[in-house]
């Protein structure tokens, strides 16, 4: 029996090397394989982009493929936007070409709904406010538009300059109604005349051919963070202001004229004492020549600008708005998840008109909040207040860095 066991062990020892896998016979492939995305893709997997919501379009849902070439140097989006309240499908081709790291050529060709009031609130904040409480801080018009813009970037560690030039052609017409019978849904304010059923002002129907130029300036140094954007547009051909109110029956009633418009938008934020901060914002429109067509007007009033004035009750081709916000955190109180509450002192002044800027309406106020949310109480201190301004107003705000 012992002899049998010894013989079995010896046989196994001889057989195992014979039957084992020889890993040196074929070399292992250790080369690096780089997988790249195809040039045409559908963002978010199905081609959808971020939707928006407002009192004129309802839900706007963009969809379409995206073409990317040359390590993101070329990007083109062929989109169609469905607008639920208007029932329209708006096609567009938009994107950019970056021939170098400092240059960008941006283009847009398509049909859409446009506004001059996006400086008041971000797209996301305006959509949330319209859906929740029916507060849409924008006026709109419809247009077929083709634009081309070339931007060059000059930068240092503290300052970035982005000068640009471009051209624009568009054909404009009004949207909405002076007395809308149909308006999108909202949780609150869907039937309010100053909310979702607020009248959308008409614009002058016709074509605008123009060129523009300007520059952006961004400064970030130490605790200082600021920006100034300046744009000048000169139109060779545009419908006159009368075209918005009088049907085009001939040159005397509705003609064409040239105009020049300068737009300035600024923001500066810096620390003061400890964790306290001061933030300044400014926005201005300066018109040259004849009164501009209403599709180049801008508006003021309501939460986000002058709280004691009805939402966008002030408008025109000349506008000035200035505001200051001094924030004082209460560091001794730290709440779970949201951090320390804060107090704020606010000041705002502005007005808008045709051909000139009327006497500024002022608001002085105080606020309190925590994290992204705040409540403000504002008063108009003038003894002879404008008929468009109330003595005081409460406003609720949300701050998102988007």
Protein Blocks (a to p, Z undefined) as FASTA:
>chain_A
ZZmmmmmmmmmmmmmmmmpccfklpccdfbdcdddddfbdcehhlopacddddfknopad
dedddddeehhlaccdddddddfknopacddddddddfbfkbccddddddddddfklmmp
cfklmmmmmmmnopacbdcddddddddddddddddfkbccdddddddddddddehjfbdf
bdcddfehplgfklmmlccddddedddddddddddddddehjbccdddddddddfbdcdf
klmmmccfbjkloccdddddddddddddddfehjbccdddddddddehjdddfklgccee
dehiamkbcehkbgcjbdcddddddddddfkbccehklpaddddddddddddehiacddd
ddddddddehjbccdddddfbfbdcfkbcfbdcdddddddZZ
